[in-house]
Structure formats: structure tokens, C-alpha cells
Amino acid sequence: RNERIKSLFSEGDGSHYQVNKWIESNIKDPDSYKHIETTYIDMDSVIFVYTTFTATNSFGGREKATCAASVDTLGNLIEASIIE
């Protein structure tokens, strides 16, 4: 189980593959996305993933935000939202 869960996250920067895809498709400038840190809490059937990142806002400045997401143990995204 631990190995399966570890495989859902990038070995390079620790980001969650599906959460990253969701973030990039839900921000104004996907090319400006920069991952900072990802943490998670394993709650047996659901994993809560928190990703902190920066991206360019509508005014051209960089903003730091966090995405809070829930995924199943196979890595499928259940729900996500960006907390600014």
C-alpha cells in the first residue's frame, strides 16, 4: 500500500501527478505554474493532498496559492479547490 501511494507522487519534486494537471487546467496562465511543495495525509480510503505553488495573476504579478485536493488510493482526483 505504501509503495502504491508513493508512486502517485513525483520522485523529483514530490508533486501529485493528477493534482498538478488539475491546477494547470484551472489557473489563468498554466505556463507560469511553479510547484513549491506538496504534503499529504493518508486517511485510508482517501488521501488529502495540499500543493503550494506560484503562478502569474491577471496583473502579471506572481501569487502564491495552495490547492487542497482529495484523491483515492489509485490517484484519481475526487475533489480539488484553490485556496488563495
Rosetta silent file (secondary structure, phi, psi, omega in degrees, C-alpha in Angstrom):
SEQUENCE: RNERIKSLFSEGDGSHYQVNKWIESNIKDPDSYKHIETTYIDMDSVIFVYTTFTATNSFGGREKATCAASVDTLGNLIEASIIE
SCORE:     score description
SCORE:     0.000 S_00000001
   1 L     0.000  -46.409 -179.546    0.000    0.000    0.000 S_00000001
   2 H   -61.172  -39.548  179.019    2.751    2.469    0.917 S_00000001
   3 H   -66.394  -39.355  178.769    4.584    1.820   -2.358 S_00000001
   4 H   -62.904  -43.895 -179.732    1.377    2.315   -4.363 S_00000001
   5 H   -66.788  -42.688  177.939    0.723    5.629   -2.637 S_00000001
   6 H   -59.591  -32.230 -178.128    4.332    6.755   -3.095 S_00000001
   7 L   -70.871  -12.242  178.743    4.010    6.015   -6.825 S_00000001
   8 L   -79.270  -11.409 -175.363    1.265    8.669   -7.100 S_00000001
   9 E  -116.199  146.794  178.708    3.824   11.385   -6.364 S_00000001
  10 L   -66.128  133.512  174.962    6.804   12.594   -8.385 S_00000001
  11 L   -68.951  -28.905 -177.366   10.161   11.369   -7.095 S_00000001
  12 L   -69.573  -55.607 -175.587   11.717   14.632   -8.290 S_00000001
  13 L  -122.304   -0.883  177.065    9.668   17.279   -6.504 S_00000001
  14 L    82.484    4.456 -178.884    7.028   15.306   -4.565 S_00000001
  15 L   -74.013  154.781  177.814    4.085   16.679   -6.531 S_00000001
  16 E   -91.377  126.827 -173.364    0.973   14.596   -7.165 S_00000001
  17 H   -56.992  -50.410 -176.706    0.520   13.945  -10.888 S_00000001
  18 H   -70.885  -35.565  178.342   -3.268   14.350  -11.109 S_00000001
  19 H   -66.350  -42.427  176.967   -3.383   17.342   -8.770 S_00000001
  20 H   -58.487  -44.502  178.856   -0.731   19.122  -10.866 S_00000001
  21 H   -60.730  -41.972 -179.872   -2.766   18.520  -14.034 S_00000001
  22 H   -63.956  -45.325  179.950   -5.872   19.891  -12.320 S_00000001
  23 H   -58.732  -50.382 -177.441   -4.046   23.017  -11.102 S_00000001
  24 H   -60.583  -30.558  179.382   -2.591   23.740  -14.533 S_00000001
  25 H   -85.343   -4.785 -177.296   -6.026   23.436  -16.146 S_00000001
  26 L  -121.683   14.377  174.192   -7.624   25.745  -13.555 S_00000001
  27 L  -115.317  159.768 -175.024   -5.253   28.719  -13.432 S_00000001
  28 L   -64.644  -38.228 -177.169   -5.154   31.680  -15.817 S_00000001
  29 L  -128.404   86.403 -176.699   -1.615   31.072  -17.103 S_00000001
  30 H   -57.706  -29.471  179.848   -0.693   27.371  -16.949 S_00000001
  31 H   -68.951  -17.778 -178.753    2.786   28.067  -18.344 S_00000001
  32 H   -90.171   -3.724 -177.012    3.568   30.180  -15.260 S_00000001
  33 L   -61.999  128.683  175.396    2.846   27.333  -12.801 S_00000001
  34 E  -133.201  116.332  178.732    5.729   26.598  -10.403 S_00000001
  35 E   -71.453  136.192  176.181    5.388   23.838   -7.809 S_00000001
  36 E  -108.150  -55.770 -175.772    6.757   24.693   -4.355 S_00000001
  37 E  -158.577  145.280  173.326    5.718   21.873   -2.041 S_00000001
  38 E  -128.218  132.161  173.631    3.231   19.025   -1.719 S_00000001
  39 E  -125.818  161.709  178.199    2.175   17.343    1.505 S_00000001
  40 E  -149.978  159.022  176.422   -0.483   14.727    2.089 S_00000001
  41 E  -125.883  121.834 -179.643   -2.473   12.968    4.781 S_00000001
  42 E   -89.264  115.884 -179.149   -3.416    9.327    4.235 S_00000001
  43 L  -113.854   39.449 -179.568   -6.891    8.629    5.640 S_00000001
  44 L    73.131  -83.280 -176.584   -7.181    5.001    4.386 S_00000001
  45 L   -87.476  -15.229 -179.489   -9.711    5.316    1.533 S_00000001
  46 E  -132.064  141.977  175.345   -8.975    8.991    0.809 S_00000001
  47 E  -116.323  125.560  176.659   -5.713   10.911    0.607 S_00000001
  48 E   -93.618  123.976 -175.096   -5.801   14.656    1.233 S_00000001
  49 E  -115.764  132.533  178.501   -3.172   16.436   -0.875 S_00000001
  50 E  -122.643  116.704 -179.151   -2.015   20.028   -0.295 S_00000001
  51 E  -117.021  122.988  175.238    0.095   21.642   -3.014 S_00000001
  52 E   -97.907  135.854 -176.267    1.639   25.075   -2.607 S_00000001
  53 E  -151.892  169.972  169.833    2.584   26.810   -5.845 S_00000001
  54 E  -122.938  154.937  176.936    3.066   30.154   -7.551 S_00000001
  55 E  -158.472  160.916  179.313    1.567   31.379  -10.799 S_00000001
  56 E   -78.512  133.868  178.252    1.132   34.634  -12.659 S_00000001
  57 L   -89.477 -176.130 -177.556   -2.075   36.509  -11.877 S_00000001
  58 L   -63.337  -22.008 -177.516   -4.180   38.673  -14.222 S_00000001
  59 L   -96.738    3.376  177.981   -1.993   41.707  -13.494 S_00000001
  60 L    90.554   -3.003  177.744    1.284   39.971  -14.379 S_00000001
  61 L   -89.273  160.398  177.936    2.470   39.521  -10.780 S_00000001
  62 E   -91.282  136.298  177.124    3.279   36.188   -9.169 S_00000001
  63 E  -122.016  145.448  175.102    0.942   34.898   -6.482 S_00000001
  64 E   -98.222  135.415  179.931    1.410   32.076   -4.021 S_00000001
  65 E  -146.935  168.707  177.791   -1.562   29.770   -3.507 S_00000001
  66 E  -127.414  138.080  172.844   -2.429   26.313   -2.202 S_00000001
  67 E  -103.592  126.636  174.588   -4.548   23.633   -3.798 S_00000001
  68 E  -105.054  123.750 -176.294   -6.431   21.361   -1.391 S_00000001
  69 E  -137.328  156.306  170.665   -7.463   18.107   -3.046 S_00000001
  70 E  -121.225  137.447  179.453   -8.755   14.670   -2.198 S_00000001
  71 E  -132.660  157.857  175.257   -7.731   11.631   -4.219 S_00000001
  72 E   -86.254  177.822 -175.180   -8.427    7.935   -3.938 S_00000001
  73 L   -73.165   -5.830  174.332   -5.676    5.384   -3.305 S_00000001
  74 L   -96.629   -3.015  177.713   -5.325    4.815   -7.064 S_00000001
  75 L    97.005    0.296 -179.791   -4.534    8.501   -7.620 S_00000001
  76 L   -74.081  131.759  179.686   -7.875    9.537   -9.093 S_00000001
  77 E   -70.346  128.605  177.474   -8.885   13.070   -8.259 S_00000001
  78 E   -97.476  -48.940 -177.252  -12.095   13.257   -6.236 S_00000001
  79 E  -157.476  147.709  178.002  -12.285   16.963   -5.497 S_00000001
  80 E  -152.239  151.470  173.988   -9.976   19.987   -5.604 S_00000001
  81 E  -153.057  152.781  178.809  -10.044   23.713   -4.936 S_00000001
  82 E  -100.757  128.746  179.166   -7.512   26.524   -4.917 S_00000001
  83 E  -107.004  117.181 -176.951   -7.123   28.485   -1.697 S_00000001
  84 L   -99.782    0.000    0.000   -5.540   31.878   -2.325 S_00000001
